[in-house]
Amino acid sequence: MVKGGGIGLKVIVQLGVLGKGFYPLGGGISKENFVPWYEATDETIRWIKEVEPYRIMESVWQNFEGLPICRLISERRIAPYDNPRRQVQTERKRLRDNISVDWRLANQEVVESAYERFLPSHRRDMVVLH
């Protein structure tokens, strides 16, 4: 469960936040600088494997007005999905297919999709149930 008796890490993966892809800050908006969703997801998978969390929780990003990331979308630094429901499912499948299940707790899944039950009630509106 927790390596060496230390503190365990729980990871929350925000699905859909980077849409079809993005242009990193500090670089121009050009074809050469574009990072597609699958490359970003593969990097997330690599980080997750490296830190070996005891639990991975999923959240689906929602475009709520006023969030700082909305500015990046309006500036076209993030290319939103055309069909978010279908494309988030593809992103979720890539994530789940590429993360080892060796980190399972007894009788529990590595990926927990209903983590909103742990949030304070005033923050539950920020999570989409799936």
PyMOL commands that set and color helices and strands:
alter all, ss='L'
color gray80, all
select helices_A, chain A and resi 3-5+31-33+37-51+68-74+84-97+101-103+115-118+121-126
alter helices_A, ss='H'
color red, helices_A
select strands_A, chain A and resi 10-15+21-22+35-36+55-60+78-79+111-112
alter strands_A, ss='S'
color yellow, strands_A
deselect
rebuild
show_as cartoon
